[in-house]
Amino acid sequence: MVKVPNHAFWKGKTVLLTGHTGFKGAWASLMLHELGAKVVGFSLPGPVTTPDLYGAAGLSRFVDDHRGDVRDESALLKVFNLAQPDVVLHMAAQPLVRLGLVEPIETLDVNIMGVAKILMACKAQPSVRVVAIVTSDKCYENRERVWPYREDEAMGGKDPYSASKGCAEIVTSAFARSFFSDGSGPRVISVRAGNVIGGGDWAEDRLIPDLVRAYQNSNEVEIRSPSAVRPWQHVLEPVSGYLMAIENTAGRASWSGFDSWNFGPTPGGEMTVAEVVSVFQNIVGGLPKVNFAKEAELQSQRKEAGILRVDPTKAKVELNWSPRWDNETAIKLTTEWYVNVLRGQDAFDLVSSEVKSFLAC
């Protein structure tokens, strides 16, 4: 039987969650709250997107909300001292590949130095038992091969965003083995997920949000790289995996200094961009109208991977974690979430019901 995060572990725990106002952070905030944890959030001021899930669902009522930049050491130390967290889950990042091409220095700074600053703050705070650094499936040196990447393979990146995630992994491993391997500090892990979908993601330049905006405004939408293969999964899948990896790390009798985990669909369960678009259109009655960019026109400017798969076997074997929903179900849940919100349903009710249903499985 597939497991879910353990209520008994999380009940009463204080979790410092960076990036709690982002798409994935908002879902994580509510899942942690449902598990009985005290959530202390730390994010940049203001909404991440317009609209934004954290604000639309009113999630601030469940979070001890603090604002600041993860690169600001004094702000970090202040919130660490106030919170005295048992667990740190670091999600704050610049999360977009194409924005990384426009703002490469900012992307590298936030995604690499932000990790280093978080780890140094953890080093200074004795209450912290486990630190989980969220990176990405794009941290791997992608050789466009058909088989999926495992946790022990080489880090890399052919664009600034991917390189920043590969570097974040190297920094995390180096800090863990330099400062925490003797057992005197927290246990440090990294967690890597594939392409995450779910209701409430309003970021620019993401497939389903772009489809939703075109559907809402009756516009045509141009879709780039229709043949690109990605490990799509509903946001609750990796978030639950992150929490289960933290539980596993805290419960080990011995510790070697660092560990990492992949979370993605069952190998072979990935879908192309065009296939995702087709499922979306079938759900909403053929809309929006789509213009697939020609592959030949993209070759000279392409920076993103054509094929990207990660192998979640380790999480399945050691955590008994496994994706609950296949790709079509995840896309259906995501699409229906947006359609229901556009029809006036309450964003919090929709998020809350999905989280409760997931944890009850």
N, C-alpha and C positions, 0 to 999 in steps of 0.2 A: 504494500500500500504506500502511495506517495505521501510524504510528510508535509507539514506546514510548520511555520515558526512556532516555537514552544512558548505558550502563554506563561508557564511557570518561570521560565528564564527571564522573560522581559518584564513581568509585573514588578513595578517599583524601581526598575532600573532608570537611571538618568542618561539619556542619549543626546549628545551634542550632534546635531545634524546640520552640516553646512549646505547651502544651496536649497534650503527648505521651501523657498518660494518658487522654485522652478517646477517644471512639469513633473519630472520623476520625484523631486523632493516633496512635492505636495502629496502625491500618492504615498510616499514613504512615511510622511508625517502622520497621515491618517491610519495607516497600518500599524505603526508603532503605538499610537494612541489606543487603537482597538486591542492591542496586546497588553495594555496596562502600563506602558512605559511613560515616563515624564520626558517630553520632547522639548529640548532647548534648541531653537533655530538661530542660525547666523547666516545672513544673506545681505547682498547689496541693498541699499535703500531703493524704494520704488518697485513697481511691478516689473517682472522680467519681460513680459509681452503684454499686448493689449488686444483682446482681453487676456486675463490670466486666471489659471485654475485656482491658485491659492486664494485670491481675492474673491472670485466668483462663488466659490464653495464656502467662504467664511471660515477657513481653516485656522485663522489666528486665534480662535477661541480655544483651540486644543494645544497651542504652542506657546512657550515662553519665548517671545519674539525679540531677537536682537539684530541690529543692522550694522554692517561694516564690510570692509574688504579683507579677504583672507590673506592678503599680502601685508596688512597692517599689524605688525607684531604686538603693539601695545593694545589694540582693540581685541585681538585674539586672546592675549593673556588675561585681559579683564573679564571676558566672557567665560573663559576656562576657570578662572578663580571663583566667579560667581556660581557657575553651574556645578562644579566638582563632578564632572561626568564619569560614569562607569564605562561608557562606550562612546567612541567618536566615529561617525559615519560621514566621510568627506565626499560630498557630491558637487560642491561649488566648482564651476568650470566655465570656460567658453566652449559650448558643445557643438558648434557647427563647422563642418569641413570648409564650406565655401566662404564663410566669414573669415576663417583663418587665412584664406588667400588675400582678403582685403585688409585684414588687420593682423599680420603675422607676428609682429613684436608683442602686441597685447595678448594674443593667444598663447604664445610661448611663455610670457611672463606669468599670466594667471595660472596656466595649467601645469607649469613646472615649479615656479617659485611659490605658488600657492600651496602646493603639496609640501614643499620643504618647510614652509612656515608653520603649517599644521603639525607636522611631525615634531618640530622643535617645541611647539606649545605643548604637545603631548609629553615630551621629554621632561618638561618643567612641571607637569601636573601629576602628582602621585596617585590620584584617584582613578586614572584611566587604566582599564584592564585590557581592552582590545581596541585597535584602530583599524578601520576598513577604508582603504583608499579606492574610490570608484574611478576606473579609467575607461577603457573602451576596447571592443574587438579590433579597432583600427590601430592598436598599439603594436601589432605584429608586423614584421617585415613581409609585406604582401608580395608574393611571387606569382600571383594570378593562377595558382594551382587549384585543382578540383577538390582535393581532400582538405579537411578542416584542420585548423591550427590548434595545437595543444599548449598547455600552460608553460612548458619548458622550452618553447621555441623562441627564436631570435626576435628581439624588439626592433622596430624600424619606423618607416614613414616617409612617403614620397611627397607629402604636402605638409604645411606647417602644423595643422591640427593633428594629423596622425603622428608626426614626429614629436609633438608635445606630449602625446599620450605614451609613446614609447619611452621618452625621456622621463616622464612621471613614474613609470614602472621602475626604471633603473635607479632613480633617486630614492624611491620607496624602499627597494631592496637594499640599497647601500646604507641608508639611514637605519633600517631595521638591523642589519648585520653589524653595523658600527656601534650603535648605541643601545640596542635592546636585546641582543642575543644572549646576554648573561643572565636573563631572567629578572633583572632589577627594574625593568620598565614594562610598558604595555606590549602585548603581542600584536604584531603588525601583519596585515594581509592586504592584498589587492584583489579587486573583483572586476571582472570584464564581461560586458554584455554586448549582444548584437543590436540590431536596429530595433528600438523599442517604440511601440505604438500604444495608443490608449486615448481615452477621452480627455480633453482639456489641454492638449498640446497645440498652442497657437503660434509656435515659432515660424519665422519665415524660412522658406527654402527647405521644407520637409514635405514628403510626398502626401500623406493624408491631410495634414492641415492645408496644403495648397489645393487639394481636391475639394475639401470642404468649403474653402473660400470661393472657389469657382462655382460650386454648386449653390452656395448661398446667394451669390451675385449674378447667377446665370451667365457666367463668363466662360470663354474657352480657356483651357489651361495647357501650357506646353510642358510636356514631360520629357526630361532628359534621360538618357541611358536606359531605355525600356528593357534591354536584355540583361542589365546588371542584376546579379544574384546577391541577395542579402538574407541574413538570418533574422527574419522578422519575429517578434514575440510581443505579447501583451505586457505592459509595464509591471503588472503584479507578479509576473514570473521571475524576472531578475531581482526585484525588490525582496521577494520572499527568499530567494537564494542568498542574497547578501546577508540577511538576518540569520539564516541557517548556518552560513559559513562562520559568522561571528560566534554563534552558539558553540559550534564545533571547536573553534579556536580556543574559546574560554574553557572548554571542558577537557582539553587534552592533558594527560598526565605529564608529558614532557613537550618541549618546544625547541625547534631548531633555529628559530630566528626570523623566518619569513615564509609565507605561503601565498599562493595565488589560485584564483578560481575562474573558470569560464562558465557563463550561463547563456544558453542559446537553444534553439529548437533541435529536435532530434535530427542527426545528420541525414540528409536526404529530404528533410521537411522544409527546406528553404524555398523561396519563391522569387521570381523575377519581378522587376518593377511593373512590367506590363501585366503580369498576372494579378498583382495587387490592385492595379487600376481596374481590371476587369471585374474582380470581386466587388469592389466599391460600387461600380456602375450598376451591377446586377441588383445590389441592395437598394439603391436609390432610383431605380427605374431608368437606367441608361445615361443619366447625367453625371457630371458635366461633360460637355464636348471636349475631346482630348486631341491635342496635336502632338504626336510623338516626334521628337527631334530625331533627325536622321543620324545614325551612328557615324557615318563618314564625316559629317560636319562637326562632330564632337571630338574626333581623334586628336586634332591639333591642340585642343584646349583642355582635354581631359586630365584631371588631376586625381579623380576618385577611382577606387578599385572597380574592376569589372566583376570579379568574383571574390567573395569574402565569406568564409565559413569558419566557425569555431566549434571545437569538440567539447561538449559538456560531460563527457563520460566520467571524469573524476568526480564532479558534483553528484552525478547519479549514483556512483558506487559508494562514495564516502559520506555523502549527506542524505542519501535517499531522496534527493531533489530530482524532479522531472517536470517538464512543461505540462501544465494542466490542460491547456487549450492548443489545438492545432492552428495553423496559420489562418485558415478560413474562419474559424470561430473567433480568433483574435481580431481579425479585420471586421467581422460582423459586429462584435461587441463595440468596437471603436467607432464604426460608422453610425450605428444606432445611437450611441451616446451623443454624438454631435447633432444628429437629426432631432433627437428628443430635446436637447437644449435649445436648438433653434425654434422648436415648437413651444417653448415656454416652460419646460420641466425644470425643476430645481437642480442645479449642478451638484450641490452637496448630497442630495438624496440619491442621485445617480452614482456618485463616487462611493458613498457610504454603503449602498446596497451591494456593489461589486466587491468591495473589500470584505464585507461580512460574509458574502457568499463564498468567496475564495477561501477565507480562513476556516469556514465551516465544512469544507470538502473533506 
